[in-house]
Amino acid sequence: MYGSDWPVCTVAAEYAQVLDAARALTLGLSPDERDDIFARTAVSAYRLRVP
């Protein structure tokens, strides 16, 4: 599950740069694996309802 340390990360970089780095690090994963990291795991762990 992706999570940043925002706003602390903005000491070293803009938030968009941090997110871009996370996306770059997951480029070798399948679309489903990336969806798990950036969305589905959080939805499951926090029992969120997605419209």
N, C-alpha and C positions, 0 to 999 in steps of 0.2 A: 504494500500500500504506500503510495507516495504521500509525503508530507514535507512541508518546508519548515524552516525555523523563522518564517516571516514574523515580525519585522527585523529580527536580528540579522538575517542574511543580507539586508540592504546596506549593511556597513561595508560589505565587500563588493556587492553588485546590485543592480536593479532587480526587482522580482522577476521581470520578464527574462532576464539573463539566467537566473537560477532555474526557472521552468524550462527554458531552452536547453540548458545543460542536462536536466533530467530527461527530457525528450530525446536528446542526442544519445544518452547512455542506454536508451531502450530501443534504439533503431533496429537492432538485430533480433528483436523479439517479434513474434507474430502479432497481428492486430488484436487477437483475443487476449494474448498475454499482456499487451499494453493496456487494453481496456480493464483487465483485472487490476493492474497496478494503479492506474489513474482514476478508476471509478468503482468497479464492481466489488472490490474487497471492502472499501469503505461503506458502500451501500449495505453489504451483508453484515459487517462488523457492528455498524451503528444502527442496524435495522431501519434504514431510511426507506421512505416510500418514494418511488420515482414515478412521476406522471406518465 
